[in-house]
Structure formats: structure tokens, C-alpha cells
């Protein structure tokens, strides 16, 4: 049904006003080329072309609102600390935390610190979101329209909440002195000497949940001085993982400890500090809470802070204060804009060395043939101690444990163009980024990173070591590898134990595991049984099931071996009975149990939990009333890039490039994922035009 003419006119007026152009008189076509265009390809990727920088940011904001508008507004409302005011009491705890951490106020300070050009770009990005909402009122639910208009402060608050207080620090859990496992990723850089084409290769493969703040948006940004393709975290005004005709980079969550929880001894009038009593700094915040009848009540939140940071809670005469690095570094957007525009390693490192991003491993490759791995971030310059001394709660009664500076870029682990010709990171510490490693952990502070290497990074390194001439197609095939490294360490001993001392049920199950391909392909028989056995065996051995634990002198072959054969055999009996009772057969195919669902699809999955040492990591959750599990995160965005004279790339956005209700691009790439395929990336305007779904001109 056509919109009334007055609505069309209003929408056009909003668009032309947004981009600084006069509306054409009398409905005639504009005499000049558009200031910006969004060309949406048939996979829902936004290719944004603009005549200038502000126009590019405005169109990028519009594009994100079109693909993810409801999600963006929800996240911005939460970053304001006003979600309870907008959507009710269930959001109150989140608002209290956001206000306690000072996110909205700090975002205002960050905005005042921006250069005039970057402040203009932030304003343009926010304006693009607002203009889309004005022009498309039906796309935004009434409850979310309360967030409008979006401001540049909202954008900075959201960036801060996601980076500093979700990835870099997790205050909701560290307040109780506990950490959730970090989000994961894979990253490879292959130098020309190991590439079949003689060109450097880069693999970008973040593993994150497929919803909320972790959602990716794939786009290409083209304007004078920039032609960058990649993915932005939703609501961010820059590409976080990207490449241009000259170079590219990706990130993994690194083992960087950038925050500390300090235990303060409470005393009359404040807390003990250097032998005296120091008063807390206090401020009051007023939080609105929307009631079921639509009315608002307010509550006053008293926020206390010590010299360490805000107090998150109290217990048994102690207050717990959080200190996070990087909160005084407000120029993240400017740094990433410079990185995306860089044309050489020197330009890229000049931007990266500003350390405005407080964490993330950086994996880099370029057309000149350079490959680089940097343990990037704001590492606190701690006064003493090793890794384990700072991962728990720290005594905060004196200045002797209070860090006030962070390490400079030159003090961070960095490997450039290693003799091996390859670099990898799969959320492991930097020490084994290649083999042999040029890094010596003893050359760095003991608190820099732990000394360990999990099974997924071990398998990552093995895949690269096994091929001295890697093609782009082979890189993609390795990226889809579903081999369970853990099976190589345990299955032989398990089968022997079950055959020697197991029940008939366990001996039958041992036969299944003996013939299993040790992969988690959709058709793999034995993987479900092994995963169920692993949980039962870990329970019986209390997590001490390896005969040989991981050793620094054997990083790629340990841990290894079954520590308790009797427990292993008994656990296999239990696992086999459970699998048979649940699925009807102990050799049920992996893809019958583990599914890819969304957008009307219900497909078999390949890949599984990275605890099994699987490079293609997927996270699954149970479905109410079913015995099947569906993917909810992990291997979401993928880009494989070859830096030849003309860049070639293939990619996948498994959950789709949109979350808006009714979008055809919600989960439309799941069939590709199920088939273990990537799609072509269209980089030239001619390629985009040949695969065009729709066009918007401003």
C-alpha cells in the first residue's frame, strides 16, 4: 500500500535536509549527483558511497538503522542508564550498574575531548539514525521511539559500555570476584613465502554470541581517501575488523588483564588507606522506573568511589572497588578511522600505537607482504607480581597495589614477519603465535599474560604448520575444519580402557569411537557420544582427567592421555546409555543433534565447542521441549582475504546482516554455513551493481 503523499514528502524532506541538499522543486530530479548512496547487495551488505566524510557517516548511521534499528535503539537506551525509565523495572539493575560505572557522564567528557572533525562525524552518524527513524516510523516500535533522538553522547556511551565494560572488564561478574569465559575468535596471517600465490593472506574469524551487543554489521565504506570493507559491532560508527586495497586487520579477545577488583577495609567515615581513614567520594544519580500503568517513579542511587574506582558492592566488612584501564582514552573512533585509511604498515602502526582500544589482539597483513601480530591494549603497569597475583581480588588498603599508568605500545609483545611465514591467535597468550616463537616471555613483565596454550590454538598452529603453500581456497577449507583435537589426546586411551575393563555397553561404545572420524561434521558418528562422555568423565575426575598436563616445553602435544582408565570406562557406559535413551542410537550423527536455526531454516551444524579443540567453534543451547540443541554463537563473521594487486575476499555473516523484524536477511546465510561455504565479496562498484538488491540515494 502506498504511503500518503504528505508522508512521502516529509520523508524526502528529511533525507535531503540530512545530507545538506535542497529538495528538488516540483518533484523534478536533482541536477547534481547524490551526496551519498547505499547500495544493498543481495546478501544485505551495505556498500556506502559518499562525496565526503560527514555524508559517509550519515549514510552509515542510516544503514545501521535500516538493518538493526530496533536493536541499536535498545542498546543506546541501556547505555544511557535509562532502560528502566523506558521499559520497566526488569532493567533497573542494569541501569544502576551503568550509572555506578559512570558511563553516561564519561561519554559526555569523551565528546568534549574529540577533534572538531570527529565530533562532526559522530553527529552525522547519530543524525543518520534519527533521519531513518523519521522517514520510516513503522520500522521503529513505539516503546523504542522513546530513545529518539540519538545523540553523539549515546554513541560514545554505547562504545564504552561494550568495549570497556563488556569485553575489557565484566563488572557484573567481577563484583563477586568471578569471571565468565571470554568471547573467542580465530585469526591468521600468512606471509607470501607460505602462500601459493605469493601474496599475503588474512583470516578474520571472531567468535561471539549472535545477538545483543555482540551483533556484527557488514559494510563497505567508500569516500575520498577511504575504501574499506569489513564489519562493525552494531551501533559503532567504525569498522572494527576491516581491509582496504592495501592492508587489513582482525581482532581476537586477548588474555589481557586490564582491570582489578580491590577489597577495601571499611571503617567509620570511609575506608582504610595507607594507615589512615579516607572518605569515599559520593555522588547521587536519579533513576526513573516506568510502572505497569505507564507512570514513572524515581529512586536515588548513591554512588561511592575510592581512589581505585567505583564501589560495586560490600561483603563482610569489605567494599569492592573496580579499576579499569583505558577510560581516559576517548579517541577510539579517530584511531580506527586512521587505521581504515592507512595504506602502509607504518601508517597503520602510527594509528594503532595510540592504544585508544584498551584490548584485543591485532592480526595484520598487507599487499607489501608484511604480516604482524600485536598483543594490543592498555596493560596496567603493575608494581609487582605475576599473572595469578592480579586475577583475583587485590588488597586495596594501601598505595602499594594501586597502578596509575599503562604500558606503552613499544612494551607490548609484537611479532613482525617471522621466519615461519605465519602467525595465529585463537585467544591464547601471545607466546606461541608462531613456531618457533621469537618471543621470550621472560623479557616481559610476569603479569603481561599467562603461559598456556589451549587445544583450539594448538590445532590452529598445526593446520598452518602442515601446509607450506596455502591457497585462498585452502585457507577457507582450513577455516571450516571441525576436527576435535581433544579426541586425538584421549580416544585411544579411552577405547583401550573400555575394551579392557568396561561393560558390554561401554565396549560397544568403544567400537563406535574407534571408527569415528574424530570430527564434528554434520555426518560424524561418535562425536555426540564423545561429548557426552567428556562431561561425565570430567565430573568423575573433577577436571583432572589428563595423565600428562599442559607443559610449556611441549606446547603442541600436551595435555595428553587418560589419567583414570577405570573412571573413563565407567563414564563411557553412562554416556552410551544416555545417548541411546535420548536419541535411539549411540552413533547418532552430530548434525542430527546440533542444529542451525533461524529465518525458517532448520539445518545440520558442523563444528562445536572450542573445549574440544575445534577450530570451527560453535556454541549451542538447549531448546525447551527438545533434545536437540541450536547454535547461539561462535563462528559468526568470517572473512578470508588475499592481498594481491587486486584484493580477493570471501566472507560469511552466519546470523545474517540484519535483525529487523521482517528482513529477508535474518539468518539468510545459514544454508551457506551448513554447507561450510563462504560467499564472494563484491568490492568494485561494477560487481556491486551486478548483484544489487536495492539502492538508496541521498
C-alpha positions in Angstrom: 0.0 0.0 0.0 1.4 3.4 -1.0 2.1 6.0 1.7 0.0 9.2 1.7 1.8 11.8 -0.3 2.3 14.0 2.7 4.3 11.2 4.3 6.4 10.7 1.2 7.1 14.4 1.0 8.1 14.5 4.7 10.4 11.6 4.3 12.1 13.1 1.3 12.4 16.4 3.0 14.1 14.7 6.0 16.5 12.9 3.8 17.5 16.0 1.8 17.8 18.1 4.9 20.0 15.4 6.5 22.5 15.4 3.7 22.6 19.2 3.3 20.9 19.2 -0.2 17.9 21.2 -1.3 14.8 19.2 -2.1 14.2 19.3 -5.9 11.4 21.7 -6.8 8.3 20.4 -8.4 9.3 16.7 -7.9 12.0 17.0 -10.6 15.2 15.0 -10.4 18.1 16.7 -8.6 20.5 18.2 -11.1 23.6 17.1 -9.2 24.8 13.6 -8.3 23.7 12.3 -4.9 25.9 13.2 -1.9 25.7 9.6 -0.7 24.3 6.3 -1.8 23.7 3.0 -0.1 23.8 0.0 -2.5 22.5 -3.1 -0.8 23.7 -6.3 -2.4 21.7 -9.5 -2.4 23.2 -10.7 0.9 22.1 -7.5 2.6 25.6 -6.0 2.8 25.6 -2.2 2.8 28.0 -0.6 0.3 28.1 3.1 1.2 29.4 5.6 -1.3 29.7 9.3 -0.3 31.2 12.5 -1.6 32.6 13.5 1.7 33.3 12.3 5.3 30.2 13.6 7.1 28.0 12.3 4.3 29.6 8.9 4.7 29.0 8.8 8.4 25.4 9.9 8.0 24.7 7.2 5.4 26.4 4.6 7.6 24.2 5.6 10.5 21.1 5.3 8.2 22.3 1.9 7.0 22.7 0.5 10.5 19.3 1.8 11.5 17.7 0.2 8.5 19.3 -3.2 9.3 19.3 -3.1 13.1 17.3 -0.1 14.1 15.3 -1.7 17.0 18.4 -3.3 18.4 20.5 -0.1 18.2 17.9 2.0 20.0 17.6 -0.7 22.7 21.4 -0.7 23.2 21.7 3.1 23.3 18.9 3.3 25.8 20.7 0.8 28.0 24.0 2.7 27.6 22.2 5.9 28.9 21.3 4.1 32.1 17.6 4.9 31.4 16.3 1.4 30.3 14.1 1.1 33.4 12.6 4.5 32.6 11.8 3.4 29.1 10.9 -0.3 29.6 10.3 -1.1 33.2 11.7 -2.5 36.5 13.4 -5.5 35.0 16.0 -3.2 33.6 16.7 -1.5 36.9 19.8 -3.5 37.9 21.4 -2.7 34.6 20.7 1.0 35.0 22.2 1.0 38.4 25.4 -0.6 37.1 25.7 1.7 34.2 25.3 4.8 36.4 27.6 3.4 39.1 30.3 2.9 36.4 29.8 6.5 35.3 29.3 5.6 31.6 26.9 8.4 30.6 28.9 11.1 32.3 32.2 9.9 31.0 30.7 9.7 27.5 29.9 13.5 27.7 33.5 14.1 28.8 34.7 12.0 25.8 32.6 14.0 23.4 34.2 17.3 24.6 37.6 15.8 24.0 37.0 15.0 20.3 38.5 17.0 17.5 36.1 19.1 15.6 36.2 16.7 12.6 35.5 13.6 14.7 32.7 15.4 16.7 31.1 16.3 13.3 31.4 12.7 12.2 29.7 11.4 15.4 27.0 14.0 15.0 26.5 12.9 11.4 26.3 9.2 12.4 23.7 9.9 15.0 21.8 12.1 12.5 21.7 9.3 10.1 20.0 7.0 12.6 17.5 9.7 13.5 16.7 10.5 9.9 16.0 6.9 9.1 13.6 6.7 12.1 11.8 9.8 11.0 11.5 8.6 7.4 10.4 5.1 8.4 8.2 5.4 11.5 6.7 1.9 11.1 10.1 0.3 11.4 10.6 1.5 15.0 8.3 0.2 17.7 6.7 2.9 19.9 8.5 1.7 23.0 11.8 2.2 21.3 11.0 5.6 19.9 11.4 6.9 23.5 15.1 6.7 22.9 15.0 9.2 20.0 16.7 11.4 19.1 20.0 9.7 19.3 23.0 11.9 20.2 26.8 11.6 19.8 27.0 11.0 23.5 24.8 7.9 23.1 27.2 6.5 20.5 30.2 7.1 22.8 28.4 5.7 25.8 27.5 2.5 23.9 31.1 2.1 22.7 32.4 2.5 26.2 29.8 0.1 27.7 30.6 -2.6 25.1 34.4 -2.3 24.9 35.4 -1.2 28.4 32.7 -2.9 30.5 31.8 -6.0 28.5 34.9 -7.2 26.7 37.7 -5.5 28.7 36.0 -5.8 32.1 32.9 -7.6 33.2 31.8 -5.8 36.4 28.6 -7.7 36.7 30.7 -10.8 37.5 33.9 -9.4 38.8 32.0 -7.7 41.7 31.7 -11.3 43.0 35.3 -12.0 42.2 34.4 -14.3 39.3 34.9 -14.1 35.6 32.9 -15.6 32.8 34.9 -17.2 30.0 36.0 -14.6 27.4 34.4 -14.4 24.0 36.5 -16.2 21.4 38.0 -15.8 17.9 40.5 -17.1 15.3 42.9 -15.0 13.4 45.6 -16.0 10.9 48.1 -14.0 8.8 50.1 -15.9 6.2 53.2 -14.3 4.6 53.9 -14.6 0.8 56.6 -17.3 1.5 53.8 -19.6 2.7 51.2 -18.5 0.2 50.8 -20.4 -3.1 50.1 -17.1 -4.9 53.0 -15.2 -3.3 50.5 -12.8 -1.8 49.8 -12.4 1.9 46.6 -13.9 3.3 44.5 -12.9 6.3 41.7 -14.8 8.1 39.3 -12.9 10.2 37.0 -15.1 12.3 35.5 -13.6 15.5 33.5 -16.0 17.7 30.8 -14.1 19.6 27.2 -14.6 20.7 24.8 -14.0 17.8 22.8 -11.3 19.5 22.8 -8.1 21.6 25.9 -6.0 21.8 27.9 -8.7 20.0 26.0 -8.4 16.8 28.1 -7.6 13.7 27.1 -5.4 10.7 28.9 -6.0 7.4 29.5 -2.9 5.2 31.8 -1.2 2.7 32.7 2.5 3.2 33.8 4.4 0.2 34.6 8.2 0.1 37.6 10.3 -0.8 40.6 8.8 1.0 38.8 5.6 2.1 37.7 2.3 0.6 37.3 -0.1 3.5 35.3 -3.3 3.8 34.6 -5.2 6.9 32.3 -5.4 9.9 31.3 -3.1 12.7 29.9 -4.0 16.1 26.3 -2.9 15.8 25.8 0.8 16.9 29.5 1.6 16.3 30.5 4.3 13.8 33.5 2.4 12.5 34.6 -0.9 11.1 36.2 -2.9 13.9 37.5 -5.6 11.5 38.4 -4.4 8.0 40.6 -4.4 5.0 41.2 -1.9 2.2 43.1 -2.3 -1.1 46.4 -2.1 0.8 46.1 -3.8 4.1 43.8 -5.4 6.6 43.4 -6.4 10.2 41.3 -8.5 12.5 41.0 -9.0 16.3 40.7 -11.7 18.8 39.9 -11.4 22.5 43.4 -11.5 24.1 44.5 -12.6 27.5 44.9 -9.1 28.7 44.1 -8.3 32.4 43.1 -4.7 32.2 41.0 -4.4 35.4 41.3 -5.2 39.0 38.8 -5.5 41.9 40.2 -4.0 45.1 39.0 -5.1 48.5 38.8 -2.1 50.9 38.5 -2.4 54.6 35.5 -0.4 55.8 36.0 2.0 58.7 34.0 4.7 60.4 34.0 7.6 57.9 35.2 5.7 54.9 37.9 3.0 54.2 41.4 2.4 55.4 44.1 3.8 53.2 47.8 4.0 54.0 47.2 3.7 57.7 44.5 6.3 57.9 40.8 6.5 57.1 39.9 8.1 53.8 36.3 9.2 53.0 34.6 7.9 49.9 33.8 10.3 47.1 30.0 10.2 46.6 27.5 11.4 44.0 23.8 10.9 43.6 22.0 9.6 40.5 18.2 9.8 39.9 16.8 6.8 38.1 13.4 6.7 36.6 11.4 3.4 36.7 8.4 3.0 34.4 5.5 1.3 36.2 3.0 -1.2 34.6 0.4 1.7 34.4 2.8 3.8 32.4 3.6 6.2 35.3 7.2 6.9 36.5 8.6 6.6 39.9 12.1 7.6 40.8 14.8 6.3 43.0 18.0 7.8 44.2 21.3 5.9 43.7 24.2 6.9 45.9 27.5 6.1 44.1 30.6 5.8 46.2 34.1 5.8 44.8 37.5 5.2 46.2 40.9 6.2 44.8 40.6 2.9 42.9 37.2 3.4 41.2 33.5 2.9 41.8 32.4 0.7 44.6 30.3 -2.2 43.2 29.3 -3.9 46.5 30.1 -4.8 50.1 30.6 -8.1 51.9 31.8 -8.9 55.4 33.2 -5.5 56.2 34.8 -5.1 52.8 33.9 -2.8 49.9 34.9 -3.9 46.4 36.0 -1.2 44.0 36.7 -1.6 40.3 39.6 -0.1 38.4 39.6 -0.3 34.6 42.4 0.8 32.2 41.8 2.9 29.2 38.9 5.0 30.4 41.0 8.2 29.8 41.5 7.3 26.2 38.5 8.8 24.3 39.7 8.6 20.7 38.8 5.1 19.6 36.8 6.3 16.5 39.6 8.6 15.4 42.1 5.7 15.7 40.0 3.3 13.7 39.3 5.9 11.0 43.0 6.3 10.6 43.6 2.5 10.5 40.9 2.1 7.8 42.6 4.9 5.7 46.1 3.6 6.1 48.0 2.5 3.0 51.2 1.1 4.6 52.4 -0.7 7.7 54.0 2.5 9.0 50.7 4.4 8.8 48.7 1.6 10.3 51.1 1.3 13.3 51.1 5.0 13.8 47.4 4.8 14.4 47.5 1.5 16.3 50.2 2.8 18.7 47.8 5.4 20.1 46.2 2.5 22.1 42.8 4.0 22.2 41.4 0.5 22.0 42.1 -1.0 25.5 42.3 -4.6 24.4 42.2 -7.1 21.5 44.9 -8.9 19.7 45.7 -7.4 16.3 46.5 -9.7 13.4 47.6 -7.8 10.3 48.6 -8.5 6.7 49.2 -6.2 3.7 49.8 -6.1 0.0 53.6 -5.4 0.6 53.8 -8.9 2.1 54.0 -7.9 5.8 52.3 -9.9 8.5 52.1 -8.8 12.1 50.7 -9.9 15.5 50.4 -7.3 18.3 49.2 -8.1 21.9 47.4 -4.8 21.8 45.8 -2.9 24.7 46.1 -0.9 27.8 48.1 -3.2 30.1 48.3 -1.7 33.6 51.9 -1.0 34.7 51.5 -3.0 37.9 54.0 -2.5 40.7 55.0 -6.2 41.1 53.8 -9.8 40.8 52.8 -12.3 38.2 49.7 -13.1 36.3 48.0 -15.0 39.2 48.7 -12.3 41.7 46.3 -9.9 39.8 43.5 -12.2 38.6 41.7 -12.4 41.9 40.6 -9.7 44.4 43.5 -7.4 45.3 44.1 -5.8 48.7 43.3 -2.2 48.4 44.4 -0.9 51.8 47.5 0.9 50.6 49.0 2.7 47.5 51.5 -0.2 47.1 49.0 -2.1 44.9 47.5 0.8 43.1 48.6 1.2 39.5 48.2 4.6 37.8 49.9 4.1 34.4 49.7 1.6 31.5 52.5 0.2 29.4 53.4 2.0 26.1 53.0 0.3 22.7 56.7 -0.5 22.4 56.5 -2.6 25.6 53.8 -4.9 24.2 54.5 -8.4 22.7 54.8 -7.9 18.9 55.9 -10.2 16.1 56.6 -8.9 12.6 57.4 -11.1 9.6 58.6 -14.2 11.4 60.8 -16.7 9.7 58.0 -19.3 9.8 55.9 -17.2 7.5 52.7 -17.5 9.5 51.0 -16.1 12.6 48.0 -17.3 14.5 45.9 -16.5 17.5 42.9 -18.3 18.9 42.5 -16.4 22.2 45.7 -17.8 23.5 48.5 -15.7 25.1 51.0 -14.2 22.6 53.9 -16.5 23.3 53.1 -19.2 20.7 51.8 -17.0 17.9 54.1 -18.9 15.6 56.6 -21.8 15.8 59.4 -21.4 16.6 58.4 -18.4 18.6 60.5 -15.3 18.6 59.0 -14.1 21.8 60.6 -14.8 25.2 58.0 -14.5 28.0 60.8 -13.6 30.5 61.5 -10.4 28.5 58.1 -9.1 29.6 56.5 -8.3 32.9 55.3 -11.5 34.6 51.8 -10.1 34.7 51.6 -9.5 31.0 49.8 -12.8 30.1 49.6 -16.3 31.4 51.8 -19.1 30.0 49.4 -21.7 28.5 48.0 -22.8 25.2 44.6 -24.4 24.9 43.6 -27.1 22.4 42.0 -24.8 19.8 45.1 -22.7 19.3 47.2 -25.8 19.2 45.1 -27.2 16.4 45.2 -23.7 14.7 49.0 -23.9 14.7 49.1 -27.5 13.5 46.9 -26.6 10.5 49.3 -23.8 9.4 52.5 -25.8 10.0 51.2 -28.7 7.8 51.0 -26.6 4.6 53.9 -24.7 3.2 52.0 -23.3 0.1 48.5 -22.2 1.1 45.9 -21.1 -1.5 42.9 -18.9 -0.6 40.6 -21.9 -1.1 42.8 -24.0 1.2 42.7 -21.2 3.8 38.9 -21.3 3.7 38.9 -25.1 3.9 41.1 -25.0 7.0 38.8 -22.3 8.5 36.0 -24.8 8.3 38.0 -27.6 9.9 35.9 -29.4 12.5 38.5 -31.9 13.8 38.3 -32.4 17.6 41.9 -32.1 18.8 40.9 -33.4 22.2 39.9 -36.7 20.6 43.5 -37.3 19.5 44.6 -36.9 23.1 42.0 -39.2 24.8 40.2 -41.5 22.4 42.9 -44.2 22.1 43.3 -44.5 25.8 39.5 -44.4 26.3 38.9 -47.2 23.8 41.7 -49.3 25.4 40.2 -48.8 28.9 36.7 -49.7 27.8 37.7 -52.8 26.0 39.9 -53.9 28.9 37.6 -53.2 31.8 34.3 -51.8 30.5 30.7 -53.2 30.5 29.3 -54.6 27.3 27.6 -51.2 26.7 31.0 -49.5 27.1 32.7 -52.0 24.8 30.1 -51.3 22.1 30.6 -47.6 22.6 34.3 -48.1 22.3 33.7 -49.6 18.8 31.8 -46.5 17.8 34.6 -44.2 18.9 37.3 -46.4 17.3 35.7 -45.8 13.9 34.7 -42.2 14.5 36.5 -39.7 12.2 37.2 -37.5 15.2 35.5 -34.6 13.6 32.2 -32.8 14.3 31.0 -32.7 10.7 27.2 -33.0 10.4 27.5 -36.6 9.4 30.2 -37.6 12.0 29.1 -40.6 14.1 30.7 -40.8 17.5 31.0 -37.1 18.2 27.8 -36.8 20.2 28.9 -39.9 22.3 32.3 -38.4 22.9 31.0 -35.0 24.0 28.6 -36.7 26.5 31.4 -39.0 27.7 33.7 -36.0 28.3 31.2 -34.3 30.6 30.7 -37.4 32.6 34.5 -38.2 32.8 35.2 -34.6 33.9 32.7 -34.9 36.7 34.1 -38.2 37.9 37.7 -36.9 37.8 36.9 -33.4 39.0 38.6 -31.9 35.9 41.8 -33.8 36.5 41.4 -36.3 33.7 44.7 -36.0 31.8 47.6 -38.2 32.5 50.0 -35.5 31.3 49.0 -31.9 31.8 50.0 -29.0 29.5 53.7 -28.2 29.6 55.5 -25.1 28.3 58.2 -27.3 26.8 55.7 -29.3 24.8 53.0 -26.7 23.9 51.5 -28.5 20.9 51.4 -32.1 22.3 50.1 -31.6 25.8 47.8 -32.2 27.7 47.5 -35.9 26.8 46.4 -39.3 28.0 43.7 -40.8 30.1 44.6 -40.4 33.8 42.0 -42.8 35.2 41.1 -45.7 32.9 38.5 -47.1 35.3 36.7 -43.8 35.6 36.9 -43.4 31.8 35.3 -46.8 31.1 32.6 -46.2 33.7 31.8 -42.8 32.2 31.6 -44.3 28.7 29.0 -46.8 30.0 26.9 -43.9 31.4 27.3 -41.8 28.3 26.3 -44.6 26.0 23.2 -45.3 27.9 22.2 -41.7 28.0 22.8 -41.2 24.2 20.9 -44.3 23.3 17.9 -43.4 25.6 17.8 -39.8 24.2 18.5 -40.3 20.5 17.8 -44.0 19.9 21.3 -44.9 18.9 24.8 -44.3 20.3 26.2 -43.4 16.9 23.7 -40.6 16.2 25.1 -38.2 13.6 26.4 -34.9 15.1 24.1 -32.8 12.8 21.0 -34.6 13.9 21.5 -33.2 17.3 23.3 -29.9 16.7 21.3 -27.5 14.5 21.4 -24.2 12.7 18.0 -22.5 13.1 16.6 -19.1 12.1 14.8 -17.4 9.2 12.7 -20.6 8.6 15.8 -22.8 8.4 16.5 -25.9 10.4 19.8 -27.3 9.2 22.5 -29.6 10.4 25.5 -27.9 12.0 29.2 -28.7 11.6 31.5 -27.6 14.3 31.3 -27.5 18.1 32.5 -26.2 21.4 36.1 -25.0 21.4 36.8 -27.0 24.6 37.0 -30.0 22.2 39.8 -28.2 20.4 37.7 -27.5 17.3 38.9 -24.6 15.1 35.3 -24.0 13.8 33.9 -23.2 17.2 30.1 -23.1 17.7 28.2 -22.6 20.9 24.9 -24.3 21.3 22.0 -24.0 23.7 19.1 -26.4 24.5 15.7 -25.8 23.2 12.7 -26.1 25.5 10.9 -29.4 25.0 13.5 -30.8 22.6 16.6 -32.9 22.9 18.3 -31.0 20.0 20.5 -28.0 20.5 20.7 -24.9 18.3 23.7 -22.6 17.6 23.6 -19.3 19.5 27.1 -18.1 18.9 30.6 -18.8 17.9 31.6 -18.9 14.2 29.6 -15.9 13.1 31.5 -13.5 10.9 34.3 -14.8 8.6 36.4 -13.0 6.1 39.3 -14.6 4.1 41.4 -12.1 2.2 44.2 -12.3 -0.3 46.3 -9.1 -0.8 47.3 -9.3 -4.4 47.4 -6.4 -6.9 43.6 -6.7 -6.8 42.3 -7.8 -3.4 40.2 -11.0 -3.4 38.0 -11.9 -0.5 35.2 -14.2 0.6 33.0 -13.9 3.6 30.1 -15.1 5.7 27.8 -13.5 8.2 26.2 -16.6 9.6 23.3 -15.0 11.5 22.6 -12.7 8.6 23.3 -9.0 8.2 20.0 -7.7 9.8 18.0 -8.2 12.9 15.0 -6.0 12.0 11.7 -8.0 12.1 10.6 -9.0 8.6 14.0 -8.5 7.0 14.8 -11.2 4.4 18.4 -11.1 5.6 17.8 -12.5 9.1 19.6 -15.8 9.0 19.6 -16.0 5.2 23.3 -17.2 5.2 22.7 -20.2 7.4 22.4 -22.5 4.4 25.9 -21.5 3.4 27.2 -22.1 6.9 25.6 -25.6 6.9 27.3 -26.4 3.6 30.6 -25.0 5.0 30.9 -22.3 2.3 31.8 -18.7 2.1 30.3 -16.2 -0.4 32.1 -13.9 -2.8 32.8 -10.4 -1.5 31.9 -7.7 -4.1 34.4 -4.8 -3.8 34.1 -2.9 -7.1 31.1 -0.8 -7.9 30.5 -2.8 -11.0 30.4 -6.0 -9.0 28.0 -4.5 -6.5 25.7 -3.1 -9.3 25.7 -6.6 -10.9 24.5 -8.1 -7.6 22.2 -5.3 -6.5 19.1 -5.8 -4.3 18.2 -2.1 -3.7 19.6 1.4 -3.9 19.1 4.5 -1.7 20.3 7.9 -2.8 20.6 11.0 -0.6 
